Amino acid sequence: MRPGGSLAADPWVWLPRRISPDYHDAMAAMCRAAGFSPVPAHRARSVTSQIAMVECGLGVTVVPAGAAAARPAVRFRPLRHTTATITLTAMTRSTPGALPEHLTTIATRLTTPPAT
């Protein structure tokens, strides 16, 4: 990252809206709230592809914190003023069995905000 922390003028690796409208809209809104609208230089088909394209030196991107795995050629930086929230949905078979039910219960517990 260059001094001053501004990446707005860098080439951006972006996920097209048709791939994931909610994700795209949340990332675009977050950038607008920061005072800029990224101009995509490259388009990826998944978050994994976004990271791989950054790893190849094609630009910068914003990805969910959960995607920040150890990749030697990529530097992940947490954002200071994050406000974007992505809604996740768990899908199971109509008769999921014990393991998916247990995982869904854990995920719900971890993602439900505490009562005020």
N, C-alpha and C positions, 0 to 999 in steps of 0.2 A: 504494500500500500504506500502511496506517495505521501510526503509530508502534507499535513492539512487534512488528510483522511478522505478527500473527495474522490470518488470513483465514477461520478456522473458522466464524465467525458470519455471514460474508457470504453472499449468494445464490450458489449454485453452479450452473454449467452442466455437466451430467454426460452421459456417454455410457451409454445403457442396456446392461445386461449382455447382452441378446439380440443386440445389434449386434456386439459383440466381447467374448466372455467373458474371454479372457486379458488383454486391455487393461483392461477394467473391474476385474477382480480385482486386477491389479497396482496400479492407481491407488488402489483402496479400501484395499489392504494398506499402501501407502505412507502414506496419510493416517492410518490406524489407528496405524502405527508412530510417527507424529508426534503422536499423542495425541488425535485427533479423528476423527469420522466425518461427512463432509460430507452435508448434507441438500440434495438437488437441488431447486432452484427452477425450473429449466428443463432439458429433455432435448434433446440434439442427436443427429443421425443419423451424424455424422462428426466427425473432429478439425477439419476445415475449418469445419464448422458451429459447433462449440464456439467457435472463434476469432472467427467472425463475430458470434456472439451476445455475446461479451465486448466486441467492438468497438462493438456497439450499446448497451452499458451495462447488459446484463441480469445480469451477475454476474462471477464469477471461475472459473477452471478450471485443471486441470493437463493439459499436453499433452507429447508427446515433444519432446525438444530439436530434433529435425529439423524440427519444424513451426514453429519460431521464426523465421519470415521477417519482413522489414521490413513492418510494418503501422503507419502513423502513429498510429492511434488506440488501439493496443494496446501495453502495456508487458510485455515478456517478462523474467522474472527467473529465473535458474538457481537450482535448489534446492541448499541446502548439503549435505544428507545424503541424497543419492539412493542408493537401493538397488534400485529397481525395474528389472527387465530384461524387455524385451519380445522374444520370439522372433520373428524375421522369416523368412519363407519366400519364396523366389524361384520363380515359376512360369513355365515355358516350354512350348512345344509339345513333343510327344514326339520330334520331330526338329528341334531348335531352330536349327541353323545356327551360323555362326562368331560373330556379334555377341552373341547371348544367352549363348553358352558363355563368351565373353571377359568379359562383364559379371558372370556368375555367379562366375567365377574371381576377379575383382577383389573382389567383394562378400564372398566367402568369406575371402579374404586379409585384408581390412579388419576383419572381425568375429570372426576366430578369435583367442582369447587366446594370448599368447606362451607357449611351453613353459617350464616351471619347472625 
